[in-house]
Structures are given as C-alpha cells and as structure tokens.
Amino acid sequence: MNRKETIEALQLDDFTSFYNKANEIRKIEKGDDVFIRAIIEFSSYCKMPCKYCGLNRKNESAIRYRMDADEIVDIAKDAIAAGYRTMVLQGGEDPMFADGEILLRAIHGIKSIDSDVAVTLSAGELKRDVLKKLKDGGANRYLLRHETTDEKLYEFLHPGHKLKDRIRVLHDLKELGYETGSGFMVGLPNQSVESLANDLLQLTEIPCDMAGIGPYISHPDTELSGNENGSVELTRRCVSLARILLPKANLPVTTAVGVLSPEERLKTFSNGANVIMRKVNPKKYKDAYKIYPAELDETDIVKERIELENMIRSLGRVPV
C-alpha cells in the first residue's frame, strides 16, 4: 500500500475487509501463536520533557525509583520460572543507565539463568557505542517508538528534541543487528490521518521487526491534561494496516488498549496482533511507573500468567 491508499483505508466507513485481510496475513505468517512477554520497568526517573508522559522530568507528583541489576535479575528469575521466555527491560531515560553498565549486568544475570531467554530493551535514545556494548553483551531486541512522524507535532511534544535524532537511533539499532521495534500513538492532539499514514510507512522505512501502536491516554499531571483519549477503534485499524505493510513483524496488543477497553483488546487479536505483554514488577513499582493513569492489581506472576494463557486459548489461539 502507498501513502494515498493508506490514508483512504484509515478513513473508510467500513474497515471490515482490512481487518479480515490482516487476520489472514497474520495466520499465514505467524500461525495461531500469541507470544507472551514479561515487562520489567526498571526506572521511573526520566530526563525527557515529553508533554504526554507521566514520567516526564517536570512532573513533581511522579514517584521515582530505580532498580539495581540484582533486583532486575531477581524479578526476571521469577518470571522465567512462571514460563516467560522474553524479558522486556523498560525505563525512562534515566542518566544512571545511560552508560549501559547496569543494564549490561542485568542482561548477563538473566542469561546466566537461561541463555535462551530473549532480552528486549526499551531505554530511550542511547548512544551508538552503548547500544553496541549492550548488543554484544546479549541484548536481542530494542524498542524505541517514534510516536509521530509529524515534525512540528514531535517537537511540540518533545521540547528541545528532533524527530531526525530519534530516527537516526532506529537506523543505528538495525545496523547493529537488533530486532528493531518502533511505533506510535493514535489520537494525539492535532494529529491528522495523513500523519498516521506517514507513521505506518515509517515502520516500513526502518524496516521494523516489531511495532507497538497504542492509543494516546491523557495524564492529569502533564501539560496535555484534559485532552481527549485516542480512539481504540482507530488504533485497531493502524495495527491491521501495520500487519498488511509488515507481514512478518511482531505486533503486540499494547497495554494502553487494554486500559481503555478490555473488549477492544481482545478484538485486536483478530485484527493482526500476535503479541501481548504483562507487567511483572511488584505492585509498588507498578503504581510508580505511571506513563498514563491505570488501575493495577497486586502482582502474582504465576496466577497472572495462567489467566493470560486461558484468555488466549479462549480466542482459539495458542499461548507461547
């Protein structure tokens, strides 16, 4: 699909044919497997001023914490015992982690438990030499969402930062051999359908091995407080088009979709998605890591894993 066709598709009154095509492609390329990932949010400190994010450095109400390598590994050990085979280490752009040393120790610790466990990192715009060190140290994948390809909107949302710098890091990741993931928010203030089409095509330009596409959720302690949340239905449309544009990519049902609508989260599995992620942090950290508002239960890694597998089976899919 080209840009014109992508824009026209997003604006259709009836998107059913695209949902069906995305589901057909997913079944051909990925089968009925749904990959389950464990998310370990290692730091809520962030140097970035992003206007939509509850972790931004200007939010004085945010609860800050950071884990050391041993604590990350201890949580990963419990998640591995519960059946998880991928650890997603995610955090704000915390200067304490900028040199990669803590993450490197965590990667080595996780791999010492089971060398076949995959490690995905999501730690912002790290320098190329740090990314290489982490890749050489055992990291498998990296997720860095571009959020929007509209340069003016990007600079409005991220004061003092440029879209081109974010895209450069994504190209660094591909060149270094990472399975590279990007993605974007749907429903940002002043976002156009044309912009969303560009976001989808940006995924193919990298090209991405995975893509996280989720609705914008307004946070009361940010500059964008009070703005309307993004459309979950439009988010599903974008996930479907991502599957058509990137047949072999891993596409998660993002946590944000489930926050706004558990029912729509289930529908997304029939619209091209093949991945789901689950937070495995202790609740004290879950409550502190608030990119957007969400009510989260006490953590029971084994029980939650079983519930997730049962949910996937109820959809006729296979938990992996």
C-alpha positions as CSV (number, residue, x, y, z in Angstrom):
1,M,0.0,0.0,0.0
2,N,1.2,3.5,-0.8
3,R,0.5,6.7,1.2
4,K,-2.7,7.6,-0.7
5,E,-4.1,4.1,-0.3
6,T,-3.2,4.1,3.4
7,I,-4.9,7.4,4.1
8,E,-8.0,6.2,2.2
9,A,-8.1,3.0,4.2
10,L,-8.0,4.8,7.5
11,Q,-11.0,6.9,6.5
12,L,-13.3,4.1,5.4
13,D,-16.7,3.8,7.0
14,D,-16.5,0.0,6.9
15,F,-13.0,-1.3,7.6
16,T,-14.1,-5.0,7.8
17,S,-12.2,-6.1,4.6
18,F,-8.9,-4.8,6.0
19,Y,-9.4,-6.4,9.4
20,N,-10.1,-9.7,7.6
21,K,-7.1,-9.3,5.3
22,A,-4.8,-8.5,8.3
23,N,-6.1,-11.6,10.2
24,E,-5.5,-13.7,7.1
25,I,-1.9,-12.5,6.7
26,R,-1.3,-13.0,10.5
27,K,-2.4,-16.6,10.3
28,I,-0.2,-17.3,7.2
29,E,2.9,-15.6,8.6
30,K,2.6,-16.2,12.3
31,G,0.1,-19.0,12.7
32,D,-2.1,-19.0,15.8
33,D,0.7,-18.5,18.3
34,V,0.5,-15.5,20.7
35,F,3.8,-14.6,22.2
36,I,3.7,-13.5,25.8
37,R,6.4,-11.1,27.1
38,A,7.3,-10.1,30.6
39,I,7.8,-6.3,31.2
40,I,10.2,-5.2,33.9
41,E,10.1,-1.4,34.4
42,F,13.5,-0.7,35.9
43,S,13.3,3.1,36.5
44,S,10.8,5.8,36.7
45,Y,13.4,8.6,36.5
46,C,13.5,10.4,33.2
47,K,15.4,13.4,31.8
48,M,12.9,13.9,29.0
49,P,10.2,16.7,29.0
50,C,7.6,14.8,27.0
51,K,4.3,16.6,27.4
52,Y,2.1,13.5,27.3
53,C,4.1,11.2,29.7
54,G,3.6,11.0,33.5
55,L,7.3,10.2,33.9
56,N,8.4,13.5,32.4
57,R,11.0,15.4,34.4
58,K,8.7,18.3,35.1
59,N,6.1,16.2,36.9
60,E,6.8,16.8,40.6
61,S,4.0,14.4,41.5
62,A,5.7,11.4,39.9
63,I,7.0,8.7,42.3
64,R,10.6,8.0,41.4
65,Y,12.5,4.7,41.8
66,R,15.3,2.8,40.1
67,M,16.4,-0.8,40.4
68,D,19.9,-2.1,40.5
69,A,20.9,-5.1,38.3
70,D,20.3,-7.7,41.1
71,E,16.7,-6.6,41.6
72,I,16.0,-6.7,37.9
73,V,17.5,-10.2,37.7
74,D,15.5,-11.4,40.7
75,I,12.2,-10.3,39.1
76,A,13.3,-11.9,35.8
77,K,14.1,-15.2,37.6
78,D,10.5,-15.4,39.0
79,A,9.1,-14.6,35.5
80,I,11.2,-17.3,33.9
81,A,10.0,-19.8,36.5
82,A,6.4,-18.8,35.5
83,G,7.1,-19.6,31.9
84,Y,8.1,-16.3,30.3
85,R,10.8,-16.5,27.6
86,T,11.3,-12.8,26.8
87,M,12.1,-10.1,29.3
88,V,11.4,-6.5,28.2
89,L,13.5,-4.2,30.3
90,Q,11.8,-0.8,30.1
91,G,12.5,2.5,31.8
92,G,12.6,6.3,31.5
93,E,15.7,7.9,30.0
94,D,17.5,7.7,33.4
95,P,21.0,9.2,33.3
96,M,22.1,6.4,35.8
97,F,21.5,3.9,33.0
98,A,23.0,6.0,30.1
99,D,26.4,4.2,30.1
100,G,24.7,0.8,29.8
101,E,26.6,-0.8,32.7
102,I,23.6,-1.6,35.0
103,L,21.7,-3.0,32.0
104,L,24.7,-5.0,30.9
105,R,24.9,-6.6,34.3
106,A,21.2,-7.3,34.3
107,I,21.4,-8.9,30.8
108,H,24.3,-11.1,31.9
109,G,22.4,-12.1,35.1
110,I,19.3,-13.1,33.1
111,K,21.3,-15.0,30.5
112,S,23.0,-16.9,33.3
113,I,19.6,-18.2,34.4
114,D,18.7,-19.3,30.9
115,S,20.8,-18.4,27.9
116,D,17.8,-18.9,25.6
117,V,15.7,-16.2,27.2
118,A,15.4,-13.2,24.9
119,V,16.1,-9.7,26.3
120,T,14.4,-6.7,24.8
121,L,15.5,-3.2,25.9
122,S,13.5,0.0,25.9
123,A,15.6,2.7,27.4
124,G,15.4,5.7,25.0
125,E,18.0,7.2,22.8
126,L,21.2,5.6,24.0
127,K,24.4,6.4,22.2
128,R,25.5,4.1,19.4
129,D,28.6,2.8,21.3
130,V,26.4,1.9,24.3
131,L,23.9,0.2,22.1
132,K,26.7,-1.9,20.6
133,K,28.0,-2.8,24.0
134,L,24.6,-4.0,25.1
135,K,24.1,-5.9,21.8
136,D,27.5,-7.6,22.2
137,G,26.6,-8.3,25.8
138,G,23.5,-10.4,24.8
139,A,20.6,-8.0,24.2
140,N,18.4,-9.3,21.4
141,R,15.8,-6.6,20.7
142,Y,15.2,-2.9,21.2
143,L,12.0,-0.9,21.2
144,L,12.1,2.8,20.5
145,R,8.8,4.3,19.4
146,H,9.0,7.3,17.2
147,E,5.5,8.4,18.5
148,T,4.7,10.7,15.5
149,T,6.3,11.5,12.2
150,D,4.8,15.0,12.1
151,E,8.0,17.0,12.9
152,K,6.1,20.1,14.3
153,L,4.0,17.8,16.5
154,Y,7.0,15.8,17.6
155,E,8.9,19.0,18.6
156,F,5.8,20.3,20.4
157,L,5.5,17.1,22.4
158,H,9.3,16.7,23.0
159,P,10.6,20.3,23.5
160,G,14.2,20.6,22.5
161,H,14.3,17.3,20.7
162,K,14.2,16.4,17.0
163,L,12.5,13.6,15.1
164,K,15.5,13.1,13.0
165,D,17.6,12.1,16.0
166,R,15.1,9.5,17.0
167,I,15.0,8.0,13.5
168,R,18.8,8.0,13.4
169,V,18.9,5.8,16.6
170,L,16.4,3.4,15.0
171,H,18.7,3.1,12.0
172,D,21.7,2.5,14.4
173,L,19.7,-0.3,16.0
174,K,19.1,-2.0,12.7
175,E,22.7,-1.6,11.6
176,L,23.9,-3.1,14.9
177,G,21.8,-6.2,14.4
178,Y,19.0,-5.7,16.9
179,E,15.5,-6.9,16.2
180,T,14.2,-3.3,16.0
181,G,10.9,-2.0,17.1
182,S,9.2,1.3,16.8
183,G,5.6,2.5,17.0
184,F,3.4,5.5,17.6
185,M,0.4,6.9,19.5
186,V,-3.0,7.2,17.9
187,G,-5.1,10.2,18.9
188,L,-2.5,12.8,19.9
189,P,-3.8,16.4,20.0
190,N,-3.7,17.9,16.5
191,Q,-2.7,14.6,14.8
192,S,-4.1,14.1,11.3
193,V,-5.0,11.0,9.3
194,E,-2.2,11.9,6.9
195,S,0.2,11.9,9.8
196,L,-0.9,8.4,10.9
197,A,-0.4,7.1,7.3
198,N,3.2,8.5,7.5
199,D,3.7,6.8,10.9
200,L,2.7,3.5,9.3
201,L,5.0,3.9,6.3
202,Q,7.8,5.0,8.7
203,L,7.7,1.5,10.2
204,T,8.4,0.0,6.7
205,E,11.3,2.5,6.1
206,I,13.3,1.3,9.0
207,P,12.1,-1.5,8.4
208,C,10.8,-2.6,11.8
209,D,10.7,-6.2,13.1
210,M,8.1,-5.2,15.7
211,A,5.8,-2.3,16.3
212,G,3.9,-1.0,19.3
213,I,0.8,1.0,18.3
214,G,-1.4,2.3,21.1
215,P,-4.0,5.0,21.9
216,Y,-3.0,8.3,23.5
217,I,-4.2,8.4,27.1
218,S,-4.3,11.8,28.8
219,H,-2.4,12.0,32.1
220,P,-3.7,14.6,34.7
221,D,-0.2,15.6,35.8
222,T,1.1,16.6,32.3
223,E,0.8,19.6,30.1
224,L,-1.7,17.8,27.9
225,S,-4.1,17.1,30.8
226,G,-7.7,17.2,29.8
227,N,-7.2,16.2,26.2
228,E,-9.5,13.5,24.8
229,N,-8.1,10.0,24.8
230,G,-7.2,8.4,21.5
231,S,-9.7,6.1,19.6
232,V,-9.2,2.4,20.3
233,E,-11.0,1.6,17.0
234,L,-8.6,3.7,15.0
235,T,-5.8,2.1,16.9
236,R,-7.0,-1.3,15.7
237,R,-7.1,0.0,12.2
238,C,-3.5,1.0,12.4
239,V,-2.5,-2.4,13.8
240,S,-4.2,-4.1,10.9
241,L,-2.5,-1.9,8.3
242,A,0.8,-2.5,10.1
243,R,0.2,-6.2,9.6
244,I,-0.5,-5.7,5.9
245,L,2.5,-3.5,5.4
246,L,4.9,-5.6,7.6
247,P,3.6,-9.2,7.2
248,K,6.4,-10.8,9.3
249,A,6.6,-8.3,12.1
250,N,5.6,-9.0,15.7
251,L,2.7,-6.7,16.6
252,P,1.5,-6.5,20.3
253,V,-1.8,-5.6,21.7
254,T,-0.4,-2.7,23.7
255,T,-1.2,-2.2,27.4
256,A,-2.9,1.1,26.6
257,V,-5.6,-0.6,24.5
258,G,-6.5,-2.8,27.5
259,V,-6.6,0.2,29.8
260,L,-9.2,2.0,27.7
261,S,-11.2,-1.1,26.6
262,P,-10.5,-4.8,27.6
263,E,-13.1,-5.8,24.9
264,E,-11.2,-3.9,22.2
265,R,-8.0,-5.5,23.3
266,L,-9.5,-8.9,22.6
267,K,-10.7,-7.8,19.1
268,T,-7.2,-6.7,18.2
269,F,-6.0,-10.3,18.2
270,S,-8.4,-10.9,15.3
271,N,-7.0,-7.8,13.5
272,G,-3.4,-8.8,13.1
273,A,-1.8,-8.8,16.5
274,N,0.3,-11.7,17.8
275,V,2.0,-10.5,21.0
276,I,0.9,-9.5,24.5
277,M,3.0,-8.1,27.3
278,R,2.4,-8.3,31.0
279,K,4.0,-6.3,33.8
280,V,5.7,-8.5,36.3
281,N,7.0,-5.8,38.7
282,P,6.0,-5.7,42.3
283,K,2.9,-3.5,42.8
284,K,4.9,-0.7,44.5
285,Y,6.7,-0.2,41.2
286,K,3.7,-0.7,39.1
287,D,2.0,2.1,40.9
288,A,5.0,4.4,40.5
289,Y,5.6,3.7,36.8
290,K,2.6,5.8,35.5
291,I,3.1,6.8,31.9
292,Y,-0.7,7.2,31.9
293,P,-3.3,6.5,34.6
294,A,-4.2,2.9,35.2
295,E,-5.6,0.7,38.0
296,L,-3.2,-2.2,38.6
297,D,-3.7,-5.3,40.7
298,E,-1.2,-6.9,43.2
299,T,1.4,-8.9,41.3
300,D,1.0,-12.6,41.2
301,I,3.3,-13.7,38.4
302,V,2.2,-17.4,38.2
303,K,-1.6,-16.6,38.6
304,E,-1.5,-13.8,36.0
305,R,0.4,-16.0,33.5
306,I,-2.2,-18.7,33.8
307,E,-5.0,-16.2,33.4
308,L,-3.3,-14.8,30.3
309,E,-2.9,-18.2,28.8
310,N,-6.6,-19.1,29.4
311,M,-7.6,-15.8,27.8
312,I,-5.6,-16.6,24.7
313,R,-7.0,-20.1,24.4
314,S,-10.5,-18.7,24.7
315,L,-9.8,-16.8,21.5
316,G,-8.8,-20.0,19.7
317,R,-5.1,-19.0,19.8
318,V,-2.1,-20.7,21.3
319,P,-0.1,-19.1,24.2
320,V,3.6,-19.3,23.6
